[in-house]
């Protein structure tokens, strides 16, 4: 089973916290919204340390990081 970051969950948490992409980018220490937007849209991968910081911005602890992942279960090979 392969685990990937659930970008929809990241976006949903940002919206639920009433934050714009610009506000999250600033809290992450980035100068522009583009750095965050590229990650939320899957253009740039989210690093482990970035995920921890994002979780903190959204009000979660490191122990809660599992909510930001989804399991990719490969389809069985077809003959």
mmCIF file as gemmi writes it, N, C-alpha and C atoms, coordinates in Angstrom:
data_model
loop_
_atom_site.group_PDB
_atom_site.id
_atom_site.type_symbol
_atom_site.label_atom_id
_atom_site.label_alt_id
_atom_site.label_comp_id
_atom_site.label_asym_id
_atom_site.label_entity_id
_atom_site.label_seq_id
_atom_site.pdbx_PDB_ins_code
_atom_site.Cartn_x
_atom_site.Cartn_y
_atom_site.Cartn_z
_atom_site.occupancy
_atom_site.B_iso_or_equiv
_atom_site.pdbx_formal_charge
_atom_site.auth_seq_id
_atom_site.auth_asym_id
_atom_site.pdbx_PDB_model_num
ATOM 1 N N . UNK Axp A 1 ? 0.852 -1.191 0 1 0 ? 1 A 1
ATOM 2 C CA . UNK Axp A 1 ? 0 0 0 1 0 ? 1 A 1
ATOM 3 C C . UNK Axp A 1 ? 0.888 1.241 0 1 0 ? 1 A 1
ATOM 4 N N . UNK Axp A 2 ? 0.527 2.194 -0.799 1 0 ? 2 A 1
ATOM 5 C CA . UNK Axp A 2 ? 1.287 3.423 -0.954 1 0 ? 2 A 1
ATOM 6 C C . UNK Axp A 2 ? 0.502 4.569 -0.311 1 0 ? 2 A 1
ATOM 7 N N . UNK Axp A 3 ? 1.18 5.389 0.48 1 0 ? 3 A 1
ATOM 8 C CA . UNK Axp A 3 ? 0.524 6.527 1.122 1 0 ? 3 A 1
ATOM 9 C C . UNK Axp A 3 ? 0.966 7.819 0.446 1 0 ? 3 A 1
ATOM 10 N N . UNK Axp A 4 ? 0.01 8.685 0.164 1 0 ? 4 A 1
ATOM 11 C CA . UNK Axp A 4 ? 0.332 9.991 -0.407 1 0 ? 4 A 1
ATOM 12 C C . UNK Axp A 4 ? -0.386 11.069 0.401 1 0 ? 4 A 1
ATOM 13 N N . UNK Axp A 5 ? 0.159 12.267 0.314 1 0 ? 5 A 1
ATOM 14 C CA . UNK Axp A 5 ? -0.47 13.39 1.009 1 0 ? 5 A 1
ATOM 15 C C . UNK Axp A 5 ? -1.776 13.728 0.298 1 0 ? 5 A 1
ATOM 16 N N . UNK Axp A 6 ? -2.824 13.885 1.083 1 0 ? 6 A 1
ATOM 17 C CA . UNK Axp A 6 ? -4.152 14.211 0.569 1 0 ? 6 A 1
ATOM 18 C C . UNK Axp A 6 ? -4.247 15.728 0.396 1 0 ? 6 A 1
ATOM 19 N N . UNK Axp A 7 ? -4.006 16.194 -0.822 1 0 ? 7 A 1
ATOM 20 C CA . UNK Axp A 7 ? -4.009 17.634 -1.085 1 0 ? 7 A 1
ATOM 21 C C . UNK Axp A 7 ? -5.383 18.252 -0.875 1 0 ? 7 A 1
ATOM 22 N N . UNK Axp A 8 ? -6.441 17.485 -1.11 1 0 ? 8 A 1
ATOM 23 C CA . UNK Axp A 8 ? -7.79 18.001 -0.845 1 0 ? 8 A 1
ATOM 24 C C . UNK Axp A 8 ? -7.978 18.276 0.641 1 0 ? 8 A 1
ATOM 25 N N . UNK Axp A 9 ? -7.392 17.422 1.486 1 0 ? 9 A 1
ATOM 26 C CA . UNK Axp A 9 ? -7.493 17.623 2.937 1 0 ? 9 A 1
ATOM 27 C C . UNK Axp A 9 ? -6.722 18.871 3.352 1 0 ? 9 A 1
ATOM 28 N N . UNK Axp A 10 ? -5.552 19.073 2.751 1 0 ? 10 A 1
ATOM 29 C CA . UNK Axp A 10 ? -4.759 20.275 3.04 1 0 ? 10 A 1
ATOM 30 C C . UNK Axp A 10 ? -5.588 21.519 2.714 1 0 ? 10 A 1
ATOM 31 N N . UNK Axp A 11 ? -6.186 21.531 1.529 1 0 ? 11 A 1
ATOM 32 C CA . UNK Axp A 11 ? -6.995 22.683 1.11 1 0 ? 11 A 1
ATOM 33 C C . UNK Axp A 11 ? -8.206 22.855 2.032 1 0 ? 11 A 1
ATOM 34 N N . UNK Axp A 12 ? -8.872 21.752 2.372 1 0 ? 12 A 1
ATOM 35 C CA . UNK Axp A 12 ? -10.044 21.812 3.241 1 0 ? 12 A 1
ATOM 36 C C . UNK Axp A 12 ? -9.681 22.372 4.615 1 0 ? 12 A 1
ATOM 37 N N . UNK Axp A 13 ? -8.539 21.97 5.14 1 0 ? 13 A 1
ATOM 38 C CA . UNK Axp A 13 ? -8.101 22.484 6.448 1 0 ? 13 A 1
ATOM 39 C C . UNK Axp A 13 ? -7.801 23.973 6.372 1 0 ? 13 A 1
ATOM 40 N N . UNK Axp A 14 ? -7.194 24.404 5.271 1 0 ? 14 A 1
ATOM 41 C CA . UNK Axp A 14 ? -6.909 25.833 5.103 1 0 ? 14 A 1
ATOM 42 C C . UNK Axp A 14 ? -8.208 26.624 5.094 1 0 ? 14 A 1
ATOM 43 N N . UNK Axp A 15 ? -9.182 26.136 4.328 1 0 ? 15 A 1
ATOM 44 C CA . UNK Axp A 15 ? -10.472 26.826 4.227 1 0 ? 15 A 1
ATOM 45 C C . UNK Axp A 15 ? -11.21 26.791 5.573 1 0 ? 15 A 1
ATOM 46 N N . UNK Axp A 16 ? -11.171 25.638 6.244 1 0 ? 16 A 1
ATOM 47 C CA . UNK Axp A 16 ? -11.842 25.506 7.546 1 0 ? 16 A 1
ATOM 48 C C . UNK Axp A 16 ? -11.242 26.455 8.584 1 0 ? 16 A 1
ATOM 49 N N . UNK Axp A 17 ? -9.954 26.766 8.425 1 0 ? 17 A 1
ATOM 50 C CA . UNK Axp A 17 ? -9.291 27.692 9.339 1 0 ? 17 A 1
ATOM 51 C C . UNK Axp A 17 ? -9.41 29.133 8.862 1 0 ? 17 A 1
ATOM 52 N N . UNK Axp A 18 ? -10.221 29.358 7.817 1 0 ? 18 A 1
ATOM 53 C CA . UNK Axp A 18 ? -10.48 30.686 7.279 1 0 ? 18 A 1
ATOM 54 C C . UNK Axp A 18 ? -9.186 31.408 6.904 1 0 ? 18 A 1
ATOM 55 N N . UNK Axp A 19 ? -8.293 30.664 6.236 1 0 ? 19 A 1
ATOM 56 C CA . UNK Axp A 19 ? -7.013 31.221 5.811 1 0 ? 19 A 1
ATOM 57 C C . UNK Axp A 19 ? -6.928 31.251 4.293 1 0 ? 19 A 1
ATOM 58 N N . UNK Axp A 20 ? -6.323 32.302 3.77 1 0 ? 20 A 1
ATOM 59 C CA . UNK Axp A 20 ? -6.057 32.362 2.336 1 0 ? 20 A 1
ATOM 60 C C . UNK Axp A 20 ? -4.718 31.676 2.07 1 0 ? 20 A 1
ATOM 61 N N . UNK Axp A 21 ? -4.457 31.374 0.806 1 0 ? 21 A 1
ATOM 62 C CA . UNK Axp A 21 ? -3.157 30.801 0.449 1 0 ? 21 A 1
ATOM 63 C C . UNK Axp A 21 ? -2.048 31.773 0.833 1 0 ? 21 A 1
ATOM 64 N N . UNK Axp A 22 ? -2.279 33.055 0.665 1 0 ? 22 A 1
ATOM 65 C CA . UNK Axp A 22 ? -1.3 34.074 1.003 1 0 ? 22 A 1
ATOM 66 C C . UNK Axp A 22 ? -0.976 34.052 2.499 1 0 ? 22 A 1
ATOM 67 N N . UNK Axp A 23 ? -2.017 33.932 3.33 1 0 ? 23 A 1
ATOM 68 C CA . UNK Axp A 23 ? -1.799 33.897 4.783 1 0 ? 23 A 1
ATOM 69 C C . UNK Axp A 23 ? -1.001 32.663 5.203 1 0 ? 23 A 1
ATOM 70 N N . UNK Axp A 24 ? -1.318 31.516 4.613 1 0 ? 24 A 1
ATOM 71 C CA . UNK Axp A 24 ? -0.581 30.292 4.943 1 0 ? 24 A 1
ATOM 72 C C . UNK Axp A 24 ? 0.873 30.436 4.502 1 0 ? 24 A 1
ATOM 73 N N . UNK Axp A 25 ? 1.085 30.967 3.307 1 0 ? 25 A 1
ATOM 74 C CA . UNK Axp A 25 ? 2.449 31.158 2.802 1 0 ? 25 A 1
ATOM 75 C C . UNK Axp A 25 ? 3.263 32.016 3.769 1 0 ? 25 A 1
ATOM 76 N N . UNK Axp A 26 ? 2.667 33.098 4.25 1 0 ? 26 A 1
ATOM 77 C CA . UNK Axp A 26 ? 3.375 33.982 5.186 1 0 ? 26 A 1
ATOM 78 C C . UNK Axp A 26 ? 3.692 33.264 6.491 1 0 ? 26 A 1
ATOM 79 N N . UNK Axp A 27 ? 2.752 32.475 6.997 1 0 ? 27 A 1
ATOM 80 C CA . UNK Axp A 27 ? 2.984 31.721 8.23 1 0 ? 27 A 1
ATOM 81 C C . UNK Axp A 27 ? 4.06 30.653 8.042 1 0 ? 27 A 1
ATOM 82 N N . UNK Axp A 28 ? 4.189 30.164 6.803 1 0 ? 28 A 1
ATOM 83 C CA . UNK Axp A 28 ? 5.221 29.177 6.496 1 0 ? 28 A 1
ATOM 84 C C . UNK Axp A 28 ? 6.591 29.845 6.345 1 0 ? 28 A 1
ATOM 85 N N . UNK Axp A 29 ? 6.597 31.17 6.251 1 0 ? 29 A 1
ATOM 86 C CA . UNK Axp A 29 ? 7.852 31.896 6.099 1 0 ? 29 A 1
ATOM 87 C C . UNK Axp A 29 ? 8.236 32.153 4.652 1 0 ? 29 A 1
ATOM 88 N N . UNK Axp A 30 ? 7.287 31.957 3.742 1 0 ? 30 A 1
ATOM 89 C CA . UNK Axp A 30 ? 7.54 32.187 2.32 1 0 ? 30 A 1
ATOM 90 C C . UNK Axp A 30 ? 7.112 33.59 1.948 1 0 ? 30 A 1
ATOM 91 N N . UNK Axp A 31 ? 7.808 34.18 1.002 1 0 ? 31 A 1
ATOM 92 C CA . UNK Axp A 31 ? 7.533 35.564 0.602 1 0 ? 31 A 1
ATOM 93 C C . UNK Axp A 31 ? 6.299 35.7 -0.279 1 0 ? 31 A 1
ATOM 94 N N . UNK Axp A 32 ? 5.971 34.637 -1.017 1 0 ? 32 A 1
ATOM 95 C CA . UNK Axp A 32 ? 4.85 34.744 -1.952 1 0 ? 32 A 1
ATOM 96 C C . UNK Axp A 32 ? 3.859 33.597 -1.771 1 0 ? 32 A 1
ATOM 97 N N . UNK Axp A 33 ? 2.647 33.842 -2.224 1 0 ? 33 A 1
ATOM 98 C CA . UNK Axp A 33 ? 1.589 32.833 -2.188 1 0 ? 33 A 1
ATOM 99 C C . UNK Axp A 33 ? 1.929 31.662 -3.094 1 0 ? 33 A 1
ATOM 100 N N . UNK Axp A 34 ? 2.662 31.941 -4.184 1 0 ? 34 A 1
ATOM 101 C CA . UNK Axp A 34 ? 2.953 30.913 -5.188 1 0 ? 34 A 1
ATOM 102 C C . UNK Axp A 34 ? 3.634 29.688 -4.579 1 0 ? 34 A 1
ATOM 103 N N . UNK Axp A 35 ? 4.53 29.895 -3.637 1 0 ? 35 A 1
ATOM 104 C CA . UNK Axp A 35 ? 5.234 28.766 -3.012 1 0 ? 35 A 1
ATOM 105 C C . UNK Axp A 35 ? 4.247 27.809 -2.354 1 0 ? 35 A 1
ATOM 106 N N . UNK Axp A 36 ? 3.252 28.356 -1.669 1 0 ? 36 A 1
ATOM 107 C CA . UNK Axp A 36 ? 2.237 27.51 -1.042 1 0 ? 36 A 1
ATOM 108 C C . UNK Axp A 36 ? 1.279 26.928 -2.09 1 0 ? 36 A 1
ATOM 109 N N . UNK Axp A 37 ? 0.823 27.763 -3.021 1 0 ? 37 A 1
ATOM 110 C CA . UNK Axp A 37 ? -0.15 27.32 -4.027 1 0 ? 37 A 1
ATOM 111 C C . UNK Axp A 37 ? 0.39 26.139 -4.828 1 0 ? 37 A 1
ATOM 112 N N . UNK Axp A 38 ? 1.676 26.171 -5.155 1 0 ? 38 A 1
ATOM 113 C CA . UNK Axp A 38 ? 2.283 25.069 -5.91 1 0 ? 38 A 1
ATOM 114 C C . UNK Axp A 38 ? 2.222 23.765 -5.126 1 0 ? 38 A 1
ATOM 115 N N . UNK Axp A 39 ? 2.33 23.845 -3.82 1 0 ? 39 A 1
ATOM 116 C CA . UNK Axp A 39 ? 2.257 22.638 -2.994 1 0 ? 39 A 1
ATOM 117 C C . UNK Axp A 39 ? 0.814 22.161 -2.858 1 0 ? 39 A 1
ATOM 118 N N . UNK Axp A 40 ? -0.11 23.082 -2.6 1 0 ? 40 A 1
ATOM 119 C CA . UNK Axp A 40 ? -1.517 22.707 -2.455 1 0 ? 40 A 1
ATOM 120 C C . UNK Axp A 40 ? -2.062 22.106 -3.75 1 0 ? 40 A 1
ATOM 121 N N . UNK Axp A 41 ? -1.536 22.538 -4.88 1 0 ? 41 A 1
ATOM 122 C CA . UNK Axp A 41 ? -2.004 22.045 -6.179 1 0 ? 41 A 1
ATOM 123 C C . UNK Axp A 41 ? -1.192 20.874 -6.704 1 0 ? 41 A 1
ATOM 124 N N . UNK Axp A 42 ? -0.219 20.391 -5.93 1 0 ? 42 A 1
ATOM 125 C CA . UNK Axp A 42 ? 0.529 19.202 -6.321 1 0 ? 42 A 1
ATOM 126 C C . UNK Axp A 42 ? 1.632 19.426 -7.334 1 0 ? 42 A 1
ATOM 127 N N . UNK Axp A 43 ? 1.963 20.667 -7.609 1 0 ? 43 A 1
ATOM 128 C CA . UNK Axp A 43 ? 3.034 20.963 -8.568 1 0 ? 43 A 1
ATOM 129 C C . UNK Axp A 43 ? 4.395 20.715 -7.923 1 0 ? 43 A 1
ATOM 130 N N . UNK Axp A 44 ? 4.499 21.067 -6.633 1 0 ? 44 A 1
ATOM 131 C CA . UNK Axp A 44 ? 5.712 20.845 -5.844 1 0 ? 44 A 1
ATOM 132 C C . UNK Axp A 44 ? 5.343 19.929 -4.689 1 0 ? 44 A 1
ATOM 133 N N . UNK Axp A 45 ? 6.177 18.941 -4.413 1 0 ? 45 A 1
ATOM 134 C CA . UNK Axp A 45 ? 5.916 18.024 -3.293 1 0 ? 45 A 1
ATOM 135 C C . UNK Axp A 45 ? 6.054 18.749 -1.96 1 0 ? 45 A 1
ATOM 136 N N . UNK Axp A 46 ? 5.243 18.339 -0.998 1 0 ? 46 A 1
ATOM 137 C CA . UNK Axp A 46 ? 5.311 18.889 0.353 1 0 ? 46 A 1
ATOM 138 C C . UNK Axp A 46 ? 6.314 18.057 1.145 1 0 ? 46 A 1
ATOM 139 N N . UNK Axp A 47 ? 7.326 18.713 1.66 1 0 ? 47 A 1
ATOM 140 C CA . UNK Axp A 47 ? 8.341 18.029 2.457 1 0 ? 47 A 1
ATOM 141 C C . UNK Axp A 47 ? 7.807 17.673 3.833 1 0 ? 47 A 1
ATOM 142 N N . UNK Axp A 48 ? 8.497 16.75 4.494 1 0 ? 48 A 1
ATOM 143 C CA . UNK Axp A 48 ? 8.059 16.302 5.826 1 0 ? 48 A 1
ATOM 144 C C . UNK Axp A 48 ? 8.011 17.455 6.821 1 0 ? 48 A 1
ATOM 145 N N . UNK Axp A 49 ? 9.047 18.279 6.854 1 0 ? 49 A 1
ATOM 146 C CA . UNK Axp A 49 ? 9.065 19.411 7.776 1 0 ? 49 A 1
ATOM 147 C C . UNK Axp A 49 ? 7.985 20.429 7.435 1 0 ? 49 A 1
ATOM 148 N N . UNK Axp A 50 ? 7.716 20.587 6.145 1 0 ? 50 A 1
ATOM 149 C CA . UNK Axp A 50 ? 6.648 21.499 5.719 1 0 ? 50 A 1
ATOM 150 C C . UNK Axp A 50 ? 5.291 20.977 6.172 1 0 ? 50 A 1
ATOM 151 N N . UNK Axp A 51 ? 5.087 19.667 6.073 1 0 ? 51 A 1
ATOM 152 C CA . UNK Axp A 51 ? 3.813 19.09 6.499 1 0 ? 51 A 1
ATOM 153 C C . UNK Axp A 51 ? 3.608 19.283 8 1 0 ? 51 A 1
ATOM 154 N N . UNK Axp A 52 ? 4.668 19.101 8.762 1 0 ? 52 A 1
ATOM 155 C CA . UNK Axp A 52 ? 4.572 19.309 10.215 1 0 ? 52 A 1
ATOM 156 C C . UNK Axp A 52 ? 4.192 20.753 10.513 1 0 ? 52 A 1
ATOM 157 N N . UNK Axp A 53 ? 4.805 21.69 9.809 1 0 ? 53 A 1
ATOM 158 C CA . UNK Axp A 53 ? 4.507 23.107 10.036 1 0 ? 53 A 1
ATOM 159 C C . UNK Axp A 53 ? 3.082 23.444 9.601 1 0 ? 53 A 1
ATOM 160 N N . UNK Axp A 54 ? 2.65 22.898 8.449 1 0 ? 54 A 1
ATOM 161 C CA . UNK Axp A 54 ? 1.276 23.125 7.997 1 0 ? 54 A 1
ATOM 162 C C . UNK Axp A 54 ? 0.274 22.59 9.019 1 0 ? 54 A 1
ATOM 163 N N . UNK Axp A 55 ? 0.532 21.382 9.512 1 0 ? 55 A 1
ATOM 164 C CA . UNK Axp A 55 ? -0.368 20.788 10.51 1 0 ? 55 A 1
ATOM 165 C C . UNK Axp A 55 ? -0.477 21.704 11.724 1 0 ? 55 A 1
ATOM 166 N N . UNK Axp A 56 ? 0.647 22.248 12.152 1 0 ? 56 A 1
ATOM 167 C CA . UNK Axp A 56 ? 0.656 23.161 13.295 1 0 ? 56 A 1
ATOM 168 C C . UNK Axp A 56 ? -0.163 24.422 13.004 1 0 ? 56 A 1
ATOM 169 N N . UNK Axp A 57 ? -0.014 24.967 11.805 1 0 ? 57 A 1
ATOM 170 C CA . UNK Axp A 57 ? -0.787 26.15 11.414 1 0 ? 57 A 1
ATOM 171 C C . UNK Axp A 57 ? -2.281 25.845 11.459 1 0 ? 57 A 1
ATOM 172 N N . UNK Axp A 58 ? -2.647 24.62 11.086 1 0 ? 58 A 1
ATOM 173 C CA . UNK Axp A 58 ? -4.056 24.222 11.077 1 0 ? 58 A 1
ATOM 174 C C . UNK Axp A 58 ? -4.538 23.714 12.432 1 0 ? 58 A 1
ATOM 175 N N . UNK Axp A 59 ? -3.665 23.747 13.446 1 0 ? 59 A 1
ATOM 176 C CA . UNK Axp A 59 ? -4.072 23.401 14.809 1 0 ? 59 A 1
ATOM 177 C C . UNK Axp A 59 ? -3.865 21.95 15.2 1 0 ? 59 A 1
ATOM 178 N N . UNK Axp A 60 ? -2.996 21.234 14.481 1 0 ? 60 A 1
ATOM 179 C CA . UNK Axp A 60 ? -2.751 19.829 14.782 1 0 ? 60 A 1
ATOM 180 C C . UNK Axp A 60 ? -1.339 19.622 15.315 1 0 ? 60 A 1
ATOM 181 N N . UNK Axp A 61 ? -1.16 18.538 16.059 1 0 ? 61 A 1
ATOM 182 C CA . UNK Axp A 61 ? 0.158 18.135 16.554 1 0 ? 61 A 1
ATOM 183 C C . UNK Axp A 61 ? 0.782 17.141 15.585 1 0 ? 61 A 1
ATOM 184 N N . UNK Axp A 62 ? 2.074 16.871 15.769 1 0 ? 62 A 1
ATOM 185 C CA . UNK Axp A 62 ? 2.768 15.88 14.926 1 0 ? 62 A 1
ATOM 186 C C . UNK Axp A 62 ? 2.072 14.527 14.971 1 0 ? 62 A 1
ATOM 187 N N . UNK Axp A 63 ? 1.488 14.19 16.114 1 0 ? 63 A 1
ATOM 188 C CA . UNK Axp A 63 ? 0.812 12.892 16.267 1 0 ? 63 A 1
ATOM 189 C C . UNK Axp A 63 ? -0.426 12.773 15.376 1 0 ? 63 A 1
ATOM 190 N N . UNK Axp A 64 ? -0.925 13.911 14.891 1 0 ? 64 A 1
ATOM 191 C CA . UNK Axp A 64 ? -2.136 13.926 14.074 1 0 ? 64 A 1
ATOM 192 C C . UNK Axp A 64 ? -1.861 13.891 12.57 1 0 ? 64 A 1
ATOM 193 N N . UNK Axp A 65 ? -0.601 13.764 12.168 1 0 ? 65 A 1
ATOM 194 C CA . UNK Axp A 65 ? -0.248 13.875 10.749 1 0 ? 65 A 1
ATOM 195 C C . UNK Axp A 65 ? -0.952 12.86 9.859 1 0 ? 65 A 1
ATOM 196 N N . UNK Axp A 66 ? -1.36 11.737 10.419 1 0 ? 66 A 1
ATOM 197 C CA . UNK Axp A 66 ? -2.019 10.695 9.634 1 0 ? 66 A 1
ATOM 198 C C . UNK Axp A 66 ? -3.254 11.175 8.893 1 0 ? 66 A 1
ATOM 199 N N . UNK Axp A 67 ? -3.925 12.19 9.411 1 0 ? 67 A 1
ATOM 200 C CA . UNK Axp A 67 ? -5.136 12.676 8.748 1 0 ? 67 A 1
ATOM 201 C C . UNK Axp A 67 ? -4.848 13.316 7.398 1 0 ? 67 A 1
ATOM 202 N N . UNK Axp A 68 ? -3.592 13.663 7.155 1 0 ? 68 A 1
ATOM 203 C CA . UNK Axp A 68 ? -3.218 14.32 5.913 1 0 ? 68 A 1
ATOM 204 C C . UNK Axp A 68 ? -2.767 13.343 4.829 1 0 ? 68 A 1
ATOM 205 N N . UNK Axp A 69 ? -2.917 12.044 5.099 1 0 ? 69 A 1
ATOM 206 C CA . UNK Axp A 69 ? -2.507 11.036 4.132 1 0 ? 69 A 1
ATOM 207 C C . UNK Axp A 69 ? -3.704 10.227 3.663 1 0 ? 69 A 1
ATOM 208 N N . UNK Axp A 70 ? -3.58 9.711 2.447 1 0 ? 70 A 1
ATOM 209 C CA . UNK Axp A 70 ? -4.577 8.776 1.94 1 0 ? 70 A 1
ATOM 210 C C . UNK Axp A 70 ? -3.82 7.567 1.398 1 0 ? 70 A 1
ATOM 211 N N . UNK Axp A 71 ? -4.458 6.427 1.51 1 0 ? 71 A 1
ATOM 212 C CA . UNK Axp A 71 ? -3.848 5.19 1.029 1 0 ? 71 A 1
ATOM 213 C C . UNK Axp A 71 ? -4.186 4.996 -0.44 1 0 ? 71 A 1
ATOM 214 N N . UNK Axp A 72 ? -3.175 4.696 -1.209 1 0 ? 72 A 1
ATOM 215 C CA . UNK Axp A 72 ? -3.378 4.359 -2.623 1 0 ? 72 A 1
ATOM 216 C C . UNK Axp A 72 ? -3.233 2.856 -2.743 1 0 ? 72 A 1
ATOM 217 N N . UNK Axp A 73 ? -4.34 2.192 -2.894 1 0 ? 73 A 1
ATOM 218 C CA . UNK Axp A 73 ? -4.325 0.737 -3.008 1 0 ? 73 A 1
ATOM 219 C C . UNK Axp A 73 ? -4.304 0.393 -4.493 1 0 ? 73 A 1
ATOM 220 N N . UNK Axp A 74 ? -3.221 -0.234 -4.94 1 0 ? 74 A 1
ATOM 221 C CA . UNK Axp A 74 ? -3.15 -0.562 -6.373 1 0 ? 74 A 1
ATOM 222 C C . UNK Axp A 74 ? -4.216 -1.581 -6.773 1 0 ? 74 A 1
ATOM 223 N N . UNK Axp A 75 ? -4.719 -1.406 -7.987 1 0 ? 75 A 1
ATOM 224 C CA . UNK Axp A 75 ? -5.695 -2.383 -8.497 1 0 ? 75 A 1
ATOM 225 C C . UNK Axp A 75 ? -4.96 -3.7 -8.744 1 0 ? 75 A 1
ATOM 226 N N . UNK Axp A 76 ? -5.67 -4.793 -8.557 1 0 ? 76 A 1
ATOM 227 C CA . UNK Axp A 76 ? -5.084 -6.099 -8.837 1 0 ? 76 A 1
ATOM 228 C C . UNK Axp A 76 ? -4.783 -6.191 -10.326 1 0 ? 76 A 1
ATOM 229 N N . UNK Axp A 77 ? -3.687 -6.866 -10.612 1 0 ? 77 A 1
ATOM 230 C CA . UNK Axp A 77 ? -3.337 -7.032 -12.022 1 0 ? 77 A 1
ATOM 231 C C . UNK Axp A 77 ? -4.4 -7.854 -12.722 1 0 ? 77 A 1
ATOM 232 N N . UNK Axp A 78 ? -4.731 -7.425 -13.905 1 0 ? 78 A 1
ATOM 233 C CA . UNK Axp A 78 ? -5.749 -8.134 -14.683 1 0 ? 78 A 1
ATOM 234 C C . UNK Axp A 78 ? -5.065 -9.024 -15.706 1 0 ? 78 A 1
ATOM 235 N N . UNK Axp A 79 ? -5.57 -10.23 -15.866 1 0 ? 79 A 1
ATOM 236 C CA . UNK Axp A 79 ? -4.986 -11.171 -16.839 1 0 ? 79 A 1
ATOM 237 C C . UNK Axp A 79 ? -5.745 -11.128 -18.14 1 0 ? 79 A 1
